[in-house]
Amino acid sequence: MAELPHIAPIGTEGYLVRFADRLDDAANRALVGFAAALEAEDVAGIVEISTALASVFVRFDVTQIARADLVLRLQALLDSRDWLTAASAAPPRLWRVPTLYGGAAGPQLGEVAKLVGVTEEAAVRELSAARVRVLAIGFAPGQPYLGMLPERWDVPRQTALSPRVPQGALVLAVRQFNLFANETPTGWRHIATTHLKLFQPDAPQPFVLRPGDELLFPAVSEHDWAMLETDPMGGAQLEEAT
């Protein structure tokens, strides 16, 4: 197996810069930093930079940059610093997203708590305080995969799909949250709901979140949560990195 990070061609117009062969928090932080640095270089001919859980996809225009030249640029950037160290030093943006746990807003909270071996109240306290990071955006526009939760939250996916969870649903599986941008079926367990609209197509930045952002999902009362229904941000507050 090639040494990681590794650059490999994908199709006729892309390269994949792989930082790990499975989800790894340190590698994910490194690739998010690499992607941000590559975007900042504004290389002529690169038309798309997308991050995943363990890799960065780079799509290019073959009429503007040769393959060999692009590979040289990517390799030079990889070699320019220790990405694991550089990523850990970068301050993240932090979002606080008001969240209603349990009941109709989180019908599988009790099931998850039982699997973990705690009460629903204890589950809410712990999950409300869990600071998670956007590992990748995918599945739907603006939708984040969020992790990593402590090991005891390594709850398996369901064996069957829930036919529908609403926009803003907070679901849990395999030590990760997923926050749904749209109403959708899912194999993850629905524990809570927010009013945050992740995809706002008319905004200057249609995707609210970006890889590397960190989030907290503090529990709020049903009354306070209902008051946020008409707010596209669902009461979410952003603390900019300093």
C-alpha positions in Angstrom: 0.0 0.0 0.0 1.2 3.5 -0.9 2.5 5.7 1.9 -0.1 8.2 3.2 -0.9 10.9 2.3 -1.2 9.6 -1.3 -2.2 11.3 -4.5 -4.1 9.1 -7.0 -6.0 9.9 -10.2 -9.8 9.7 -10.2 -11.3 9.6 -13.7 -10.1 12.0 -16.4 -10.4 15.2 -14.5 -9.7 14.6 -10.8 -7.2 13.5 -8.2 -7.8 12.1 -4.7 -5.5 13.1 -1.9 -6.0 10.3 0.6 -4.9 11.0 4.2 -6.1 7.7 5.8 -7.7 4.4 4.8 -10.5 4.8 7.3 -12.0 7.5 9.5 -9.4 8.9 11.8 -9.9 12.2 13.7 -6.3 13.4 13.3 -6.2 12.6 9.6 -9.5 14.3 9.1 -8.3 17.4 10.8 -5.1 17.3 8.6 -7.1 17.0 5.3 -9.4 19.8 6.2 -6.4 22.1 6.8 -4.8 20.9 3.5 -8.0 21.6 1.6 -8.2 25.1 3.1 -4.6 25.8 2.2 -5.1 24.6 -1.4 -8.2 26.7 -1.8 -6.2 29.7 -0.5 -3.5 29.1 -3.2 -6.2 29.7 -5.9 -4.4 27.5 -8.4 -5.5 28.3 -12.0 -7.2 25.2 -13.4 -8.6 23.8 -10.1 -12.3 24.0 -10.3 -13.5 22.0 -7.3 -12.0 21.0 -3.9 -14.2 18.7 -1.8 -13.4 17.0 1.5 -14.6 13.6 2.6 -14.0 11.7 5.8 -10.5 10.5 4.9 -9.6 12.3 1.6 -9.7 15.4 -0.5 -11.0 15.4 -4.1 -9.6 17.9 -6.5 -11.2 18.4 -9.9 -9.4 20.3 -12.6 -9.8 21.7 -16.1 -7.5 19.9 -18.4 -7.4 23.0 -20.7 -5.9 25.2 -18.0 -3.5 22.9 -16.1 -1.6 19.8 -17.1 -1.9 16.7 -15.0 1.8 16.6 -14.2 1.8 20.3 -13.1 -1.2 19.7 -10.8 0.4 16.7 -9.2 3.6 18.8 -8.6 1.5 21.5 -6.9 -0.4 19.0 -4.7 2.8 17.3 -3.7 4.6 20.5 -3.0 1.7 21.6 -0.7 1.7 18.2 1.1 5.5 18.5 1.7 5.3 22.1 2.9 4.4 21.3 6.5 3.4 18.7 9.0 -0.4 18.7 8.4 -1.2 16.9 11.6 0.5 19.6 13.7 -0.7 22.5 11.5 -4.4 21.3 11.7 -4.3 20.9 15.5 -3.1 24.5 15.9 -5.9 26.1 13.8 -8.7 27.5 15.9 -12.2 26.4 14.8 -15.4 28.2 14.5 -17.9 27.1 17.2 -21.7 26.9 16.8 -24.2 26.5 19.6 -27.4 25.0 18.2 -30.5 25.0 20.4 -31.8 21.4 20.4 -35.0 19.6 21.6 -34.2 16.1 22.8 -36.7 13.2 23.1 -40.4 13.0 22.7 -41.7 13.6 19.2 -38.5 15.6 18.5 -36.3 12.6 19.3 -38.4 9.4 19.4 -35.4 7.1 19.6 -33.6 8.8 22.4 -34.7 6.2 24.9 -33.6 3.4 22.6 -30.1 4.9 22.3 -29.9 5.5 26.0 -30.7 1.9 26.7 -28.1 0.7 24.2 -25.5 2.8 26.0 -26.7 1.9 29.5 -27.8 5.3 30.8 -31.0 7.1 31.6 -32.5 9.4 29.0 -31.8 12.4 31.3 -28.1 11.3 31.6 -27.9 10.9 27.8 -29.2 14.4 27.2 -26.8 15.9 29.7 -23.8 14.1 28.0 -24.9 14.7 24.4 -25.7 18.4 25.1 -22.1 18.9 26.3 -20.4 16.9 23.5 -18.4 19.2 21.3 -18.3 17.6 17.9 -16.6 18.7 14.6 -17.8 18.7 11.0 -15.9 15.8 9.5 -17.4 16.2 6.0 -20.3 17.7 4.2 -22.3 15.2 2.1 -25.4 13.2 1.2 -27.4 16.4 0.8 -26.4 20.0 0.2 -24.9 21.5 3.4 -25.4 18.3 5.5 -22.7 17.5 8.0 -21.3 14.3 9.4 -20.2 15.2 13.0 -17.8 13.5 15.4 -16.3 12.0 17.3 -18.4 11.1 20.3 -16.9 9.1 23.2 -16.5 5.4 22.6 -19.5 4.3 24.5 -21.7 6.1 21.9 -20.5 3.6 19.2 -24.1 2.6 18.6 -24.7 0.5 15.4 -27.0 1.7 12.7 -30.4 0.2 12.6 -31.0 -3.0 10.5 -34.0 -1.3 8.9 -34.7 2.3 7.7 -36.9 4.8 9.6 -39.2 5.9 6.7 -38.9 9.6 7.6 -37.1 12.1 9.8 -37.7 15.8 9.5 -35.3 18.6 8.3 -33.2 19.5 11.3 -33.3 16.0 12.8 -30.2 15.1 14.9 -29.5 11.4 14.5 -26.8 9.2 16.0 -24.7 6.1 15.1 -21.1 4.9 15.1 -19.9 7.6 17.4 -21.2 10.3 15.1 -24.1 12.7 14.8 -25.7 13.5 11.5 -27.8 16.6 11.2 -30.2 16.3 8.3 -30.6 19.1 5.8 -33.9 17.7 4.4 -36.6 15.3 5.4 -35.3 11.8 4.6 -35.3 8.1 5.5 -32.4 7.0 7.6 -30.8 4.0 9.3 -29.5 6.3 12.1 -31.5 6.7 15.3 -33.4 10.0 15.7 -32.7 11.5 19.1 -33.4 15.2 18.8 -34.4 18.0 16.4 -33.2 21.5 15.7 -34.6 24.4 13.6 -31.3 25.1 11.9 -31.6 25.3 8.1 -28.3 24.0 6.8 -28.8 24.9 3.1 -29.9 28.4 2.4 -29.6 28.8 -1.4 -30.3 32.5 -1.5 -27.6 33.4 1.1 -24.1 34.5 0.1 -22.8 31.3 1.6 -25.5 28.7 0.9 -23.9 26.1 3.2 -24.1 27.2 6.8 -21.4 24.9 8.1 -18.0 24.0 6.7 -15.6 21.2 7.4 -13.6 21.8 10.6 -16.4 23.8 12.3 -17.3 22.6 15.8 -20.8 22.3 17.2 -22.6 22.0 20.6 -26.2 20.9 20.8 -27.4 22.3 24.1 -30.8 21.1 25.3 -33.6 23.7 25.4 -37.2 23.5 26.6 -40.1 22.7 24.2 -41.3 26.3 24.7 -37.9 27.9 23.9 -37.4 25.6 20.9 -40.9 26.4 19.5 -40.0 30.1 19.6 -37.1 29.5 17.2 -39.2 27.8 14.4 -39.3 30.9 12.1 -35.6 31.6 12.5 -33.6 30.1 9.5 -30.7 29.8 11.9 -32.8 28.1 14.5 -31.2 30.2 17.2 -27.8 28.9 16.3 -25.0 31.2 17.6 -21.5 31.4 16.0 -18.3 32.1 17.9 -15.8 33.1 15.2 -12.2 31.6 15.5 -9.7 34.0 17.0 
